């Protein structure tokens, strides 16, 4: 089935042979960006997700039950890998300076909140950041996250609860909300 899907392409505007449709690619880009991958590296991340799906087909493996959820989890894992590799090298100040260049005067409050959330996400442990990004930014249900990460739903809920509590405390501590 995966090979047939790749041969014919998916959805409107899909390129024949491309295992990701336009909506799935947008979701992958969003997950990578929210995971801390810089804009310049997003295309590479999307290509990595495509490559992993094509590798599954080449090995004769079945298509994931939900390709969109699978792609979002792979993107989240790639973002975590990137984040781990860069965490020691990059300082938050560089990222904040980059974000400030794109601020709009009318969206100052939104920019402050976005920066605070980005800082809070950076401070979360990898497992908590992953479930927050998958749940709230990739809009995956808890059951899909649990299935794709191969952990119990209760673990996903616990990580979400702990992460949201930490983010809320961080936002109040920074007097953003």
C-alpha positions as CSV (number, residue, x, y, z in Angstrom):
1,X,0.0,0.0,0.0
2,X,2.8,2.4,0.9
3,X,4.4,1.8,-2.5
4,X,1.2,2.5,-4.3
5,X,0.6,5.7,-2.3
6,X,4.1,6.9,-3.2
7,X,3.7,6.0,-6.9
8,X,0.5,8.0,-7.3
9,X,1.2,10.8,-4.9
10,X,-1.4,12.1,-2.5
11,X,-4.0,14.9,-2.6
12,X,-4.4,17.9,-4.8
13,X,-1.1,19.5,-5.8
14,X,0.9,16.5,-4.7
15,X,4.0,15.7,-6.7
16,X,3.9,12.1,-8.1
17,X,6.2,10.0,-5.9
18,X,6.0,12.4,-2.9
19,X,4.8,10.5,0.2
20,X,3.6,13.7,1.9
21,X,0.7,15.8,0.8
22,X,0.7,19.6,1.1
23,X,-1.1,19.6,4.5
24,X,1.2,17.0,5.9
25,X,4.3,19.0,4.8
26,X,2.9,22.1,6.5
27,X,2.4,20.2,9.7
28,X,5.9,18.7,9.5
29,X,7.3,22.3,9.0
30,X,5.3,23.6,11.9
31,X,6.5,20.8,14.3
32,X,10.1,21.3,13.2
33,X,9.9,25.1,13.7
34,X,8.2,24.8,17.1
35,X,10.8,22.3,18.1
36,X,13.5,24.9,17.6
37,X,14.7,24.1,14.2
38,X,15.8,27.3,12.4
39,X,13.9,28.4,9.3
40,X,17.0,27.7,7.1
41,X,17.0,24.0,8.2
42,X,13.2,23.3,7.8
43,X,13.4,22.1,4.3
44,X,16.1,19.6,5.3
45,X,13.9,18.4,8.1
46,X,11.0,17.9,5.7
47,X,13.2,16.0,3.4
48,X,14.4,13.7,6.3
49,X,10.7,12.9,7.0
50,X,10.1,12.0,3.4
51,X,13.3,10.0,3.3
52,X,12.2,7.9,6.3
53,X,8.8,7.2,4.8
54,X,10.5,6.2,1.5
55,X,12.9,4.0,3.4
56,X,9.9,2.2,5.0
57,X,8.5,1.6,1.5
58,X,11.9,0.3,0.2
59,X,12.1,-2.1,3.1
60,X,8.6,-3.4,2.3
61,X,7.2,-2.2,5.6
62,X,3.5,-1.3,5.8
63,X,2.4,2.3,5.7
64,X,1.9,3.9,9.1
65,X,-1.8,3.7,10.2
66,X,-1.9,7.5,10.2
67,X,0.8,8.9,8.0
68,X,0.1,12.5,9.2
69,X,0.6,11.6,12.8
70,X,3.6,9.4,12.0
71,X,5.2,12.3,10.1
72,X,4.6,14.7,13.0
73,X,6.2,12.4,15.5
74,X,9.2,11.8,13.2
75,X,9.5,15.6,12.8
76,X,9.3,16.0,16.5
77,X,12.1,13.5,17.0
78,X,14.2,15.2,14.4
79,X,13.6,18.5,16.2
80,X,14.7,17.0,19.5
81,X,17.8,15.6,17.8
82,X,18.6,19.0,16.4
83,X,17.8,20.7,19.7
84,X,20.1,18.4,21.6
85,X,23.0,18.9,19.1
86,X,22.6,22.7,19.1
87,X,21.7,23.3,22.8
88,X,25.3,23.4,23.9
89,X,26.4,25.6,21.0
90,X,23.6,28.2,20.8
91,X,22.6,30.6,23.5
92,X,19.1,31.9,23.9
93,X,20.2,35.4,23.3
94,X,21.0,34.7,19.7
95,X,17.6,33.3,19.1
96,X,15.8,36.1,20.8
97,X,17.8,38.7,18.8
98,X,16.7,36.9,15.6
99,X,13.0,36.9,16.7
100,X,13.1,40.6,17.7
101,X,14.1,41.4,14.1
102,X,10.7,40.1,12.9
103,X,8.6,41.9,15.5
104,X,5.8,44.1,14.4
105,X,5.0,47.2,16.5
106,X,1.3,46.3,16.6
107,X,1.9,42.8,17.7
108,X,4.3,43.6,20.6
109,X,2.2,41.8,23.2
110,X,1.9,38.8,21.0
111,X,5.6,38.8,20.4
112,X,6.4,39.0,24.1
113,X,4.1,36.1,24.8
114,X,5.5,34.1,21.9
115,X,9.1,34.7,23.1
116,X,8.1,33.7,26.6
117,X,6.5,30.5,25.4
118,X,9.6,29.8,23.2
119,X,11.8,30.3,26.3
120,X,9.5,28.1,28.4
121,X,9.6,25.3,25.7
122,X,13.4,25.5,25.6
123,X,13.5,24.9,29.4
124,X,11.3,21.9,29.3
125,X,12.8,18.4,29.3
126,X,12.8,16.8,25.9
127,X,9.9,14.3,26.6
128,X,7.6,17.1,27.9
129,X,8.5,19.5,25.1
130,X,7.8,16.7,22.5
131,X,4.2,16.0,23.8
132,X,3.4,19.7,24.1
133,X,4.4,20.3,20.5
134,X,2.6,17.3,19.2
135,X,-0.6,18.0,21.2
136,X,-0.9,21.7,20.9
137,X,1.0,22.7,17.8
138,X,0.6,19.5,15.6
139,X,-2.9,19.1,17.1
140,X,-2.6,15.4,17.6
141,X,-5.0,13.7,20.0
142,X,-3.5,12.1,23.2
143,X,-4.2,8.6,21.9
144,X,-2.3,9.2,18.7
145,X,0.7,10.6,20.5
146,X,0.7,7.7,22.9
147,X,0.5,5.2,20.0
148,X,3.2,6.9,18.0
149,X,5.6,7.3,21.0
150,X,4.8,3.8,22.2
151,X,3.9,5.0,25.7
152,X,0.7,4.7,27.7
153,X,-1.9,7.5,27.3
154,X,-1.5,8.2,31.0
155,X,2.2,9.0,30.5
156,X,1.3,11.4,27.7
157,X,-1.3,13.1,29.9
158,X,1.1,13.3,32.9
159,X,3.8,14.8,30.7
160,X,1.3,17.3,29.3
161,X,0.1,18.3,32.7
162,X,3.6,18.7,34.1
163,X,4.7,20.7,31.1
164,X,1.7,23.0,31.0
165,X,2.1,23.6,34.7
166,X,5.7,24.5,34.2
167,X,4.9,26.8,31.3
168,X,2.2,28.5,33.2
169,X,4.5,29.1,36.2
170,X,7.2,30.4,33.8
171,X,4.8,32.9,32.2
172,X,3.6,34.1,35.6
173,X,7.1,34.3,36.9
174,X,8.1,36.5,33.9
175,X,4.9,38.5,34.4
176,X,3.9,37.9,30.8
177,X,0.3,36.8,31.8
